Amino acid sequence: MVYEMAHISVQAGKNAEFEAAVAQALPLFHRARGCTAVELQRSVEEPNQYVLVVQWDTLEDHMIHFRESADFQTWRGLVGPYFEKPPVVGHTQVVVK
Amino acid sequence: MVYEMAHISVQAGKNAEFEAAVAQALPLFHRARGCTAVELQRSVEEPNQYVLVVQWDTLEDHMIHFRESADFQTWRGLVGPYFEKPPVVGHTQVVVK
């Protein structure tokens, strides 16, 4: 299992629209191959900063199967208009729990 | 519920020692007031970068009750020697799920 951690900066004043767009887009993740969970987290200290945390079975499920899908284009179409700048995306794996 | 997200850079070659120290320190979190989960994640792209993700009932449970405890000093004593630089710590809350 890998986590996708997408750090997203949202334009000032666009929080409600952005969060609604993510809620609308959830089914795209729920039906994606290898996606087992998704949640949007908002920073307490910097309220225009978000982290989209997505659990994928494998890195390829995210980077190939999802990124190259029509659903990824739909996702970006829904949320992209609210981005302040391109998201910074990385992946992590649990090593101690 | 808030997540503590502590971004930790570990000195080159110290990964195994750092991860062992975190494993050793887990009981400090398990007994902390308001702490409901803790896990250490390691970056896939940058293997010396980690995220310690801790679930707290409230911000105060982390920032006051834990940070001002003797257990926090013990935690820093265990893992601090492996830090490359001071951790960057923030908090998030789930807004869409």
N, CA and C atoms of all chains as a GROMACS GRO file, in nm:
protein
  582
    1MET      N    1   0.084  -0.121   0.000
    1MET     CA    2   0.000   0.000   0.000
    1MET      C    3   0.087   0.126   0.000
    2VAL      N    4   0.050   0.223  -0.080
    2VAL     CA    5   0.119   0.352  -0.077
    2VAL      C    6   0.015   0.462  -0.056
    3TYR      N    7   0.060   0.566   0.012
    3TYR     CA    8  -0.020   0.687   0.021
    3TYR      C    9   0.025   0.785  -0.086
    4GLU      N   10  -0.068   0.842  -0.159
    4GLU     CA   11  -0.043   0.964  -0.235
    4GLU      C   12  -0.069   1.081  -0.142
    5MET      N   13   0.027   1.174  -0.135
    5MET     CA   14   0.010   1.294  -0.054
    5MET      C   15   0.022   1.412  -0.150
    6ALA      N   16  -0.091   1.471  -0.183
    6ALA     CA   17  -0.092   1.582  -0.279
    6ALA      C   18  -0.114   1.711  -0.201
    7HIS      N   19  -0.011   1.797  -0.202
    7HIS     CA   20  -0.018   1.923  -0.129
    7HIS      C   21  -0.072   2.030  -0.224
    8ILE      N   22  -0.187   2.084  -0.188
    8ILE     CA   23  -0.261   2.173  -0.278
    8ILE      C   24  -0.280   2.309  -0.212
    9SER      N   25  -0.239   2.414  -0.284
    9SER     CA   26  -0.263   2.552  -0.240
    9SER      C   27  -0.385   2.605  -0.316
   10VAL      N   28  -0.483   2.652  -0.242
   10VAL     CA   29  -0.608   2.699  -0.303
   10VAL      C   30  -0.612   2.852  -0.301
   11GLN      N   31  -0.667   2.907  -0.408
   11GLN     CA   32  -0.679   3.053  -0.417
   11GLN      C   33  -0.761   3.109  -0.300
   12ALA      N   34  -0.719   3.225  -0.253
   12ALA     CA   35  -0.788   3.291  -0.142
   12ALA      C   36  -0.937   3.307  -0.173
   13GLY      N   37  -1.019   3.270  -0.078
   13GLY     CA   38  -1.162   3.288  -0.093
   13GLY      C   39  -1.232   3.177  -0.168
   14LYS      N   40  -1.157   3.078  -0.215
   14LYS     CA   41  -1.216   2.971  -0.297
   14LYS      C   42  -1.230   2.840  -0.220
   15ASN      N   43  -1.214   2.845  -0.087
   15ASN     CA   44  -1.215   2.722  -0.008
   15ASN      C   45  -1.344   2.643  -0.025
   16ALA      N   46  -1.457   2.711  -0.014
   16ALA     CA   47  -1.585   2.639  -0.017
   16ALA      C   48  -1.606   2.574  -0.154
   17GLU      N   49  -1.575   2.647  -0.260
   17GLU     CA   50  -1.591   2.591  -0.395
   17GLU      C   51  -1.497   2.473  -0.415
   18PHE      N   52  -1.373   2.488  -0.370
   18PHE     CA   53  -1.276   2.379  -0.386
   18PHE      C   54  -1.322   2.254  -0.311
   19GLU      N   55  -1.362   2.272  -0.186
   19GLU     CA   56  -1.403   2.155  -0.106
   19GLU      C   57  -1.526   2.088  -0.167
   20ALA      N   58  -1.618   2.168  -0.221
   20ALA     CA   59  -1.737   2.111  -0.286
   20ALA      C   60  -1.696   2.033  -0.411
   21ALA      N   61  -1.597   2.084  -0.485
   21ALA     CA   62  -1.551   2.016  -0.606
   21ALA      C   63  -1.486   1.882  -0.571
   22VAL      N   64  -1.409   1.881  -0.462
   22VAL     CA   65  -1.347   1.754  -0.420
   22VAL      C   66  -1.456   1.655  -0.380
   23ALA      N   67  -1.556   1.701  -0.305
   23ALA     CA   68  -1.665   1.611  -0.266
   23ALA      C   69  -1.735   1.554  -0.389
   24GLN      N   70  -1.754   1.639  -0.489
   24GLN     CA   71  -1.818   1.595  -0.613
   24GLN      C   72  -1.733   1.492  -0.687
   25ALA      N   73  -1.601   1.505  -0.671
   25ALA     CA   74  -1.509   1.418  -0.745
   25ALA      C   75  -1.482   1.283  -0.675
   26LEU      N   76  -1.529   1.267  -0.553
   26LEU     CA   77  -1.496   1.144  -0.478
   26LEU      C   78  -1.525   1.015  -0.554
   27PRO      N   79  -1.638   1.008  -0.627
   27PRO     CA   80  -1.666   0.882  -0.699
   27PRO      C   81  -1.557   0.845  -0.799
   28LEU      N   82  -1.484   0.943  -0.851
   28LEU     CA   83  -1.376   0.912  -0.945
   28LEU      C   84  -1.268   0.829  -0.876
   29PHE      N   85  -1.243   0.861  -0.750
   29PHE     CA   86  -1.145   0.783  -0.674
   29PHE      C   87  -1.203   0.649  -0.630
   30HIS      N   88  -1.328   0.652  -0.585
   30HIS     CA   89  -1.388   0.529  -0.534
   30HIS      C   90  -1.392   0.420  -0.640
   31ARG      N   91  -1.401   0.461  -0.767
   31ARG     CA   92  -1.406   0.358  -0.872
   31ARG      C   93  -1.271   0.333  -0.937
   32ALA      N   94  -1.168   0.403  -0.893
   32ALA     CA   95  -1.036   0.384  -0.953
   32ALA      C   96  -0.974   0.252  -0.909
   33ARG      N   97  -0.906   0.188  -1.000
   33ARG     CA   98  -0.836   0.062  -0.971
   33ARG      C   99  -0.735   0.082  -0.858
   34GLY      N  100  -0.743   0.000  -0.755
   34GLY     CA  101  -0.642   0.002  -0.649
   34GLY      C  102  -0.657   0.114  -0.548
   35CYS      N  103  -0.762   0.194  -0.560
   35CYS     CA  104  -0.783   0.303  -0.463
   35CYS      C  105  -0.869   0.251  -0.349
   36THR      N  106  -0.816   0.259  -0.227
   36THR     CA  107  -0.889   0.201  -0.114
   36THR      C  108  -0.938   0.306  -0.014
   37ALA      N  109  -0.893   0.430  -0.027
   37ALA     CA  110  -0.941   0.536   0.062
   37ALA      C  111  -0.896   0.670   0.007
   38VAL      N  112  -0.975   0.772   0.037
   38VAL     CA  113  -0.937   0.909  -0.003
   38VAL      C  114  -0.995   1.005   0.099
   39GLU      N  115  -0.916   1.105   0.138
   39GLU     CA  116  -0.969   1.211   0.222
   39GLU      C  117  -0.895   1.340   0.195
   40LEU      N  118  -0.968   1.449   0.211
   40LEU     CA  119  -0.908   1.582   0.197
   40LEU      C  120  -0.888   1.641   0.335
   41GLN      N  121  -0.764   1.680   0.364
   41GLN     CA  122  -0.731   1.743   0.491
   41GLN      C  123  -0.696   1.890   0.466
   42ARG      N  124  -0.737   1.974   0.559
   42ARG     CA  125  -0.710   2.118   0.550
   42ARG      C  126  -0.617   2.158   0.664
   43SER      N  127  -0.519   2.240   0.633
   43SER     CA  128  -0.423   2.284   0.734
   43SER      C  129  -0.490   2.375   0.836
   44VAL      N  130  -0.458   2.351   0.962
   44VAL     CA  131  -0.508   2.437   1.070
   44VAL      C  132  -0.435   2.572   1.066
   45GLU      N  133  -0.304   2.567   1.042
   45GLU     CA  134  -0.222   2.688   1.049
   45GLU      C  135  -0.233   2.775   0.922
   46GLU      N  136  -0.253   2.710   0.807
   46GLU     CA  137  -0.261   2.783   0.680
   46GLU      C  138  -0.384   2.734   0.604
   47PRO      N  139  -0.498   2.799   0.628
   47PRO     CA  140  -0.627   2.744   0.582
   47PRO      C  141  -0.643   2.735   0.430
   48ASN      N  142  -0.553   2.793   0.353
   48ASN     CA  143  -0.561   2.773   0.208
   48ASN      C  144  -0.476   2.656   0.161
   49GLN      N  145  -0.414   2.587   0.256
   49GLN     CA  146  -0.330   2.472   0.222
   49GLN      C  147  -0.404   2.343   0.258
   50TYR      N  148  -0.404   2.252   0.163
   50TYR     CA  149  -0.473   2.123   0.180
   50TYR      C  150  -0.377   2.008   0.151
   51VAL      N  151  -0.411   1.892   0.204
   51VAL     CA  152  -0.344   1.768   0.164
   51VAL      C  153  -0.452   1.668   0.124
   52LEU      N  154  -0.446   1.625   0.000
   52LEU     CA  155  -0.532   1.515  -0.044
   52LEU      C  156  -0.454   1.387  -0.019
   53VAL      N  157  -0.510   1.302   0.066
   53VAL     CA  158  -0.443   1.175   0.100
   53VAL      C  159  -0.523   1.061   0.036
   54VAL      N  160  -0.457   0.988  -0.052
   54VAL     CA  161  -0.524   0.878  -0.122
   54VAL      C  162  -0.444   0.750  -0.098
   55GLN      N  163  -0.513   0.646  -0.061
   55GLN     CA  164  -0.448   0.515  -0.044
   55GLN      C  165  -0.462   0.435  -0.172
   56TRP      N  166  -0.348   0.388  -0.223
   56TRP     CA  167  -0.346   0.307  -0.344
   56TRP      C  168  -0.279   0.173  -0.312
   57ASP      N  169  -0.326   0.069  -0.380
   57ASP     CA  170  -0.261  -0.061  -0.361
   57ASP      C  171  -0.115  -0.056  -0.407
   58THR      N  172  -0.091   0.008  -0.520
   58THR     CA  173   0.045   0.017  -0.574
   58THR      C  174   0.068   0.157  -0.631
   59LEU      N  175   0.194   0.192  -0.647
   59LEU     CA  176   0.231   0.319  -0.708
   59LEU      C  177   0.176   0.329  -0.850
   60GLU      N  178   0.177   0.218  -0.920
   60GLU     CA  179   0.130   0.216  -1.059
   60GLU      C  180  -0.020   0.244  -1.068
   61ASP      N  181  -0.095   0.200  -0.968
   61ASP     CA  182  -0.239   0.229  -0.970
   61ASP      C  183  -0.262   0.379  -0.977
   62HIS      N  184  -0.178   0.455  -0.904
   62HIS     CA  185  -0.192   0.600  -0.910
   62HIS      C  186  -0.129   0.660  -1.035
   63MET      N  187   0.000   0.629  -1.054
   63MET     CA  188   0.079   0.703  -1.153
   63MET      C  189   0.051   0.662  -1.297
   64ILE      N  190   0.006   0.540  -1.315
   64ILE     CA  191  -0.023   0.494  -1.452
   64ILE      C  192  -0.174   0.482  -1.472
   65HIS      N  193  -0.237   0.392  -1.397
   65HIS     CA  194  -0.377   0.363  -1.426
   65HIS      C  195  -0.467   0.484  -1.401
   66PHE      N  196  -0.443   0.558  -1.292
   66PHE     CA  197  -0.530   0.674  -1.268
   66PHE      C  198  -0.485   0.795  -1.347
   67ARG      N  199  -0.355   0.825  -1.342
   67ARG     CA  200  -0.307   0.946  -1.408
   67ARG      C  201  -0.333   0.948  -1.559
   68GLU      N  202  -0.336   0.830  -1.618
   68GLU     CA  203  -0.357   0.824  -1.763
   68GLU      C  204  -0.504   0.799  -1.800
   69SER      N  205  -0.592   0.810  -1.701
   69SER     CA  206  -0.734   0.782  -1.727
   69SER      C  207  -0.811   0.909  -1.759
   70ALA      N  208  -0.926   0.890  -1.819
   70ALA     CA  209  -1.017   1.004  -1.844
   70ALA      C  210  -1.065   1.061  -1.710
   71ASP      N  211  -1.079   0.974  -1.607
   71ASP     CA  212  -1.125   1.023  -1.477
   71ASP      C  213  -1.026   1.123  -1.417
   72PHE      N  214  -0.896   1.106  -1.445
   72PHE     CA  215  -0.799   1.204  -1.394
   72PHE      C  216  -0.822   1.341  -1.459
   73GLN      N  217  -0.852   1.340  -1.587
   73GLN     CA  218  -0.881   1.467  -1.655
   73GLN      C  219  -1.006   1.532  -1.596
   74THR      N  220  -1.106   1.449  -1.566
   74THR     CA  221  -1.228   1.502  -1.504
   74THR      C  222  -1.198   1.562  -1.367
   75TRP      N  223  -1.116   1.490  -1.289
   75TRP     CA  224  -1.073   1.537  -1.157
   75TRP      C  225  -1.007   1.674  -1.168
   76ARG      N  226  -0.909   1.685  -1.258
   76ARG     CA  227  -0.838   1.812  -1.272
   76ARG      C  228  -0.930   1.922  -1.323
   77GLY      N  229  -1.026   1.883  -1.406
   77GLY     CA  230  -1.123   1.982  -1.455
   77GLY      C  231  -1.209   2.038  -1.343
   78LEU      N  232  -1.241   1.951  -1.246
   78LEU     CA  233  -1.326   1.994  -1.135
   78LEU      C  234  -1.250   2.082  -1.036
   79VAL      N  235  -1.129   2.042  -1.000
   79VAL     CA  236  -1.058   2.111  -0.890
   79VAL      C  237  -0.951   2.209  -0.938
   80GLY      N  238  -0.900   2.186  -1.059
   80GLY     CA  239  -0.790   2.269  -1.111
   80GLY      C  240  -0.818   2.419  -1.109
   81PRO      N  241  -0.941   2.462  -1.138
   81PRO     CA  242  -0.968   2.606  -1.141
   81PRO      C  243  -0.944   2.677  -1.007
   82TYR      N  244  -0.936   2.600  -0.899
   82TYR     CA  245  -0.917   2.662  -0.768
   82TYR      C  246  -0.773   2.656  -0.718
   83PHE      N  247  -0.684   2.592  -0.792
   83PHE     CA  248  -0.544   2.582  -0.751
   83PHE      C  249  -0.476   2.719  -0.758
   84GLU      N  250  -0.396   2.748  -0.658
   84GLU     CA  251  -0.314   2.870  -0.660
   84GLU      C  252  -0.189   2.846  -0.744
   85LYS      N  253  -0.140   2.722  -0.740
   85LYS     CA  254  -0.021   2.682  -0.815
   85LYS      C  255  -0.028   2.530  -0.834
   86PRO      N  256   0.059   2.472  -0.916
   86PRO     CA  257   0.051   2.327  -0.934
   86PRO      C  258   0.071   2.253  -0.802
   87PRO      N  259  -0.006   2.149  -0.776
   87PRO     CA  260   0.011   2.070  -0.653
   87PRO      C  261   0.149   2.005  -0.648
   88VAL      N  262   0.194   1.979  -0.527
   88VAL     CA  263   0.319   1.904  -0.506
   88VAL      C  264   0.279   1.765  -0.457
   89VAL      N  265   0.309   1.665  -0.538
   89VAL     CA  266   0.261   1.530  -0.511
   89VAL      C  267   0.377   1.436  -0.478
   90GLY      N  268   0.364   1.363  -0.370
   90GLY     CA  269   0.462   1.262  -0.334
   90GLY      C  270   0.391   1.137  -0.285
   91HIS      N  271   0.469   1.035  -0.255
   91HIS     CA  272   0.414   0.909  -0.207
   91HIS      C  273   0.490   0.865  -0.082
   92THR      N  274   0.418   0.802   0.008
   92THR     CA  275   0.481   0.750   0.129
   92THR      C  276   0.432   0.607   0.154
   93GLN      N  277   0.510   0.539   0.238
   93GLN     CA  278   0.470   0.405   0.283
   93GLN      C  279   0.489   0.398   0.433
   94VAL      N  280   0.401   0.326   0.499
   94VAL     CA  281   0.410   0.313   0.644
   94VAL      C  282   0.528   0.221   0.678
   95VAL      N  283   0.617   0.269   0.766
   95VAL     CA  284   0.730   0.188   0.806
   95VAL      C  285   0.727   0.152   0.955
   96VAL      N  286   0.659   0.231   1.035
   96VAL     CA  287   0.644   0.198   1.178
   96VAL      C  288   0.502   0.231   1.218
   97LYS      N  289   0.439   0.140   1.288
   97LYS     CA  290   0.301   0.162   1.331
   97LYS      C  291   0.276   0.085   1.458
   98MET      N  292  -1.104   1.596   1.598
   98MET     CA  293  -0.978   1.524   1.575
   98MET      C  294  -0.887   1.606   1.485
   99VAL      N  295  -0.760   1.612   1.522
   99VAL     CA  296  -0.661   1.677   1.436
   99VAL      C  297  -0.547   1.578   1.411
  100TYR      N  298  -0.490   1.591   1.291
  100TYR     CA  299  -0.367   1.519   1.261
  100TYR      C  300  -0.249   1.610   1.287
  101GLU      N  301  -0.150   1.560   1.357
  101GLU     CA  302  -0.017   1.622   1.356
  101GLU      C  303   0.057   1.560   1.238
  102MET      N  304   0.116   1.645   1.155
  102MET     CA  305   0.197   1.599   1.042
  102MET      C  306   0.338   1.656   1.064
  103ALA      N  307   0.429   1.572   1.109
  103ALA     CA  308   0.566   1.617   1.137
  103ALA      C  309   0.656   1.567   1.025
  104HIS      N  310   0.709   1.663   0.948
  104HIS     CA  311   0.796   1.629   0.836
  104HIS      C  312   0.940   1.627   0.887
  105ILE      N  313   1.001   1.509   0.879
  105ILE     CA  314   1.131   1.487   0.941
  105ILE      C  315   1.232   1.446   0.834
  106SER      N  316   1.346   1.517   0.830
  106SER     CA  317   1.458   1.480   0.743
  106SER      C  318   1.560   1.408   0.828
  107VAL      N  319   1.597   1.287   0.784
  107VAL     CA  320   1.690   1.205   0.861
  107VAL      C  321   1.827   1.205   0.795
  108GLN      N  322   1.929   1.205   0.877
  108GLN     CA  323   2.067   1.203   0.826
  108GLN      C  324   2.090   1.080   0.738
  109ALA      N  325   2.167   1.102   0.633
  109ALA     CA  326   2.198   0.992   0.540
  109ALA      C  327   2.258   0.874   0.614
  110GLY      N  328   2.207   0.756   0.584
  110GLY     CA  329   2.260   0.633   0.643
  110GLY      C  330   2.206   0.600   0.780
  111LYS      N  331   2.119   0.687   0.832
  111LYS     CA  332   2.068   0.666   0.968
  111LYS      C  333   1.924   0.614   0.969
  112ASN      N  334   1.874   0.570   0.855
  112ASN     CA  335   1.734   0.530   0.846
  112ASN      C  336   1.698   0.419   0.944
  113ALA      N  337   1.779   0.314   0.947
  113ALA     CA  338   1.744   0.199   1.031
  113ALA      C  339   1.742   0.238   1.178
  114GLU      N  340   1.844   0.317   1.219
  114GLU     CA  341   1.848   0.360   1.360
  114GLU      C  342   1.728   0.450   1.392
  115PHE      N  343   1.696   0.539   1.301
  115PHE     CA  344   1.583   0.630   1.325
  115PHE      C  345   1.453   0.551   1.337
  116GLU      N  346   1.430   0.461   1.245
  116GLU     CA  347   1.305   0.384   1.247
  116GLU      C  348   1.296   0.298   1.374
  117ALA      N  349   1.408   0.244   1.416
  117ALA     CA  350   1.409   0.164   1.540
  117ALA      C  351   1.378   0.253   1.660
  118ALA      N  352   1.430   0.375   1.659
  118ALA     CA  353   1.404   0.468   1.770
  118ALA      C  354   1.257   0.507   1.775
  119VAL      N  355   1.196   0.528   1.658
  119VAL     CA  356   1.052   0.560   1.656
  119VAL      C  357   0.972   0.442   1.710
  120ALA      N  358   1.007   0.322   1.667
  120ALA     CA  359   0.936   0.202   1.717
  120ALA      C  360   0.948   0.193   1.869
  121GLN      N  361   1.067   0.223   1.919
  121GLN     CA  362   1.089   0.218   2.064
  121GLN      C  363   1.006   0.324   2.137
  122ALA      N  364   0.982   0.436   2.069
  122ALA     CA  365   0.912   0.548   2.132
  122ALA      C  366   0.759   0.536   2.124
  123LEU      N  367   0.707   0.440   2.050
  123LEU     CA  368   0.562   0.432   2.030
  123LEU      C  369   0.482   0.434   2.161
  124PRO      N  370   0.528   0.365   2.266
  124PRO     CA  371   0.448   0.368   2.390
  124PRO      C  372   0.428   0.509   2.446
  125LEU      N  373   0.522   0.601   2.418
  125LEU     CA  374   0.506   0.739   2.466
  125LEU      C  375   0.381   0.802   2.406
  126PHE      N  376   0.354   0.768   2.278
  126PHE     CA  377   0.234   0.822   2.214
  126PHE      C  378   0.110   0.746   2.260
  127HIS      N  379   0.124   0.613   2.271
  127HIS     CA  380   0.006   0.533   2.306
  127HIS      C  381  -0.049   0.572   2.444
  128ARG      N  382   0.038   0.621   2.530
  128ARG     CA  383  -0.012   0.660   2.663
  128ARG      C  384  -0.040   0.809   2.675
  129ALA      N  385  -0.016   0.884   2.569
  129ALA     CA  386  -0.039   1.029   2.576
  129ALA      C  387  -0.189   1.060   2.574
  130ARG      N  388  -0.226   1.159   2.651
  130ARG     CA  389  -0.366   1.204   2.656
  130ARG      C  390  -0.414   1.245   2.517
  131GLY      N  391  -0.526   1.191   2.473
  131GLY     CA  392  -0.586   1.235   2.347
  131GLY      C  393  -0.522   1.179   2.222
  132CYS      N  394  -0.421   1.094   2.235
  132CYS     CA  395  -0.356   1.036   2.117
  132CYS      C  396  -0.428   0.907   2.081
  133THR      N  397  -0.480   0.900   1.958
  133THR     CA  398  -0.558   0.782   1.920
  133THR      C  399  -0.491   0.699   1.812
  134ALA      N  400  -0.385   0.749   1.750
  134ALA     CA  401  -0.314   0.670   1.648
  134ALA      C  402  -0.182   0.739   1.616
  135VAL      N  403  -0.084   0.658   1.576
  135VAL     CA  404   0.045   0.715   1.534
  135VAL      C  405   0.105   0.621   1.431
  136GLU      N  406   0.160   0.679   1.326
  136GLU     CA  407   0.236   0.597   1.231
  136GLU      C  408   0.345   0.680   1.167
  137LEU      N  409   0.454   0.611   1.134
  137LEU     CA  410   0.565   0.676   1.066
  137LEU      C  411   0.561   0.634   0.919
  138GLN      N  412   0.557   0.735   0.831
  138GLN     CA  413   0.558   0.710   0.687
  138GLN      C  414   0.691   0.757   0.629
  139ARG      N  415   0.740   0.682   0.531
  139ARG     CA  416   0.866   0.717   0.465
  139ARG      C  417   0.838   0.751   0.320
  140SER      N  418   0.901   0.856   0.271
  140SER     CA  419   0.881   0.898   0.133
  140SER      C  420   0.938   0.796   0.036
  141VAL      N  421   0.861   0.768  -0.068
  141VAL     CA  422   0.908   0.679  -0.175
  141VAL      C  423   1.014   0.750  -0.258
  142GLU      N  424   0.990   0.877  -0.288
  142GLU     CA  425   1.077   0.951  -0.379
  142GLU      C  426   1.205   1.000  -0.310
  143GLU      N  427   1.196   1.030  -0.181
  143GLU     CA  428   1.311   1.084  -0.107
  143GLU      C  429   1.324   1.005   0.023
  144PRO      N  430   1.398   0.894   0.020
  144PRO     CA  431   1.396   0.798   0.131
  144PRO      C  432   1.450   0.850   0.264
  145ASN      N  433   1.512   0.967   0.267
  145ASN     CA  434   1.551   1.023   0.396
  145ASN      C  435   1.445   1.117   0.453
  146GLN      N  436   1.332   1.128   0.383
  146GLN     CA  437   1.222   1.214   0.428
  146GLN      C  438   1.111   1.127   0.486
  147TYR      N  439   1.064   1.166   0.602
  147TYR     CA  440   0.958   1.092   0.671
  147TYR      C  441   0.845   1.188   0.709
  148VAL      N  442   0.729   1.130   0.731
  148VAL     CA  443   0.618   1.203   0.792
  148VAL      C  444   0.569   1.120   0.911
  149LEU      N  445   0.576   1.179   1.028
  149LEU     CA  446   0.513   1.117   1.145
  149LEU      C  447   0.371   1.171   1.152
  150VAL      N  448   0.274   1.081   1.142
  150VAL     CA  449   0.133   1.122   1.144
  150VAL      C  450   0.074   1.074   1.276
  151VAL      N  451   0.026   1.170   1.355
  151VAL     CA  452  -0.030   1.138   1.486
  151VAL      C  453  -0.172   1.194   1.493
  152GLN      N  454  -0.265   1.112   1.536
  152GLN     CA  455  -0.402   1.158   1.555
  152GLN      C  456  -0.421   1.200   1.700
  153TRP      N  457  -0.469   1.323   1.717
  153TRP     CA  458  -0.496   1.376   1.851
  153TRP      C  459  -0.643   1.417   1.859
  154ASP      N  460  -0.700   1.402   1.978
  154ASP     CA  461  -0.838   1.448   1.995
  154ASP      C  462  -0.848   1.598   1.975
  155THR      N  463  -0.753   1.672   2.029
  155THR     CA  464  -0.754   1.818   2.017
  155THR      C  465  -0.611   1.868   1.992
  156LEU      N  466  -0.604   1.990   1.942
  156LEU     CA  467  -0.474   2.054   1.920
  156LEU      C  468  -0.398   2.068   2.052
  157GLU      N  469  -0.472   2.096   2.158
  157GLU     CA  470  -0.411   2.116   2.290
  157GLU      C  471  -0.348   1.986   2.341
  158ASP      N  472  -0.409   1.873   2.309
  158ASP     CA  473  -0.350   1.746   2.352
  158ASP      C  474  -0.208   1.732   2.300
  159HIS      N  475  -0.186   1.778   2.176
  159HIS     CA  476  -0.051   1.773   2.121
  159HIS      C  477   0.036   1.887   2.174
  160MET      N  478  -0.012   2.010   2.153
  160MET     CA  479   0.074   2.127   2.170
  160MET      C  480   0.098   2.165   2.315
  161ILE      N  481   0.005   2.128   2.401
  161ILE     CA  482   0.023   2.162   2.543
  161ILE      C  483   0.055   2.035   2.623
  162HIS      N  484  -0.042   1.942   2.625
  162HIS     CA  485  -0.026   1.828   2.716
  162HIS      C  486   0.093   1.740   2.678
  163PHE      N  487   0.113   1.715   2.547
  163PHE     CA  488   0.227   1.631   2.509
  163PHE      C  489   0.356   1.711   2.503
  164ARG      N  490   0.352   1.826   2.435
  164ARG     CA  491   0.475   1.904   2.417
  164ARG      C  492   0.540   1.946   2.548
  165GLU      N  493   0.457   1.966   2.650
  165GLU     CA  494   0.511   2.010   2.779
  165GLU      C  495   0.537   1.895   2.876
  166SER      N  496   0.528   1.771   2.826
  166SER     CA  497   0.545   1.654   2.912
  166SER      C  498   0.689   1.604   2.912
  167ALA      N  499   0.720   1.526   3.014
  167ALA     CA  500   0.850   1.460   3.018
  167ALA      C  501   0.862   1.361   2.903
  168ASP      N  502   0.748   1.299   2.863
  168ASP     CA  503   0.752   1.203   2.754
  168ASP      C  504   0.796   1.268   2.622
  169PHE      N  505   0.764   1.395   2.602
  169PHE     CA  506   0.810   1.464   2.481
  169PHE      C  507   0.963   1.477   2.482
  170GLN      N  508   1.018   1.506   2.597
  170GLN     CA  509   1.164   1.515   2.607
  170GLN      C  510   1.228   1.379   2.579
  171THR      N  511   1.164   1.273   2.630
  171THR     CA  512   1.215   1.138   2.604
  171THR      C  513   1.209   1.106   2.454
  172TRP      N  514   1.097   1.143   2.391
  172TRP     CA  515   1.079   1.124   2.245
  172TRP      C  516   1.191   1.194   2.168
  173ARG      N  517   1.212   1.320   2.199
  173ARG     CA  518   1.316   1.395   2.128
  173ARG      C  519   1.456   1.340   2.156
  174GLY      N  520   1.474   1.288   2.277
  174GLY     CA  521   1.603   1.228   2.308
  174GLY      C  522   1.629   1.102   2.226
  175LEU      N  523   1.522   1.027   2.200
  175LEU     CA  524   1.537   0.903   2.123
  175LEU      C  525   1.561   0.931   1.975
  176VAL      N  526   1.483   1.021   1.916
  176VAL     CA  527   1.487   1.039   1.770
  176VAL      C  528   1.569   1.159   1.725
  177GLY      N  529   1.584   1.258   1.814
  177GLY     CA  530   1.653   1.382   1.776
  177GLY      C  531   1.793   1.362   1.720
  178PRO      N  532   1.871   1.266   1.771
  178PRO     CA  533   2.007   1.248   1.720
  178PRO      C  534   2.014   1.213   1.572
  179TYR      N  535   1.902   1.171   1.513
  179TYR     CA  536   1.903   1.130   1.372
  179TYR      C  537   1.847   1.237   1.279
  180PHE      N  538   1.798   1.348   1.336
  180PHE     CA  539   1.742   1.455   1.253
  180PHE      C  540   1.852   1.524   1.172
  181GLU      N  541   1.823   1.553   1.047
  181GLU     CA  542   1.914   1.631   0.963
  181GLU      C  543   1.896   1.780   0.993
  182LYS      N  544   1.774   1.818   1.026
  182LYS     CA  545   1.741   1.956   1.060
  182LYS      C  546   1.614   1.952   1.145
  183PRO      N  547   1.573   2.064   1.203
  183PRO     CA  548   1.451   2.061   1.286
  183PRO      C  549   1.329   2.018   1.203
  184PRO      N  550   1.245   1.934   1.257
  184PRO     CA  551   1.123   1.892   1.186
  184PRO      C  552   1.031   2.011   1.158
  185VAL      N  553   0.952   1.998   1.053
  185VAL     CA  554   0.849   2.098   1.022
  185VAL      C  555   0.715   2.035   1.059
  186VAL      N  556   0.649   2.095   1.158
  186VAL     CA  557   0.528   2.035   1.214
  186VAL      C  558   0.407   2.121   1.184
  187GLY      N  559   0.303   2.058   1.134
  187GLY     CA  560   0.176   2.128   1.111
  187GLY      C  561   0.062   2.038   1.153
  188HIS      N  562  -0.058   2.092   1.144
  188HIS     CA  563  -0.179   2.016   1.182
  188HIS      C  564  -0.282   2.028   1.072
  189THR      N  565  -0.358   1.922   1.054
  189THR     CA  566  -0.465   1.923   0.954
  189THR      C  567  -0.591   1.864   1.016
  190GLN      N  568  -0.702   1.895   0.949
  190GLN     CA  569  -0.830   1.836   0.986
  190GLN      C  570  -0.898   1.785   0.861
  191VAL      N  571  -0.967   1.674   0.872
  191VAL     CA  572  -1.038   1.618   0.757
  191VAL      C  573  -1.159   1.706   0.725
  192VAL      N  574  -1.169   1.747   0.598
  192VAL     CA  575  -1.284   1.829   0.558
  192VAL      C  576  -1.372   1.760   0.455
  193VAL      N  577  -1.317   1.665   0.381
  193VAL     CA  578  -1.397   1.587   0.285
  193VAL      C  579  -1.350   1.443   0.294
  194LYS      N  580  -1.446   1.352   0.300
  194LYS     CA  581  -1.411   1.209   0.308
  194LYS      C  582  -1.523   1.128   0.247
   0.00000   0.00000   0.00000
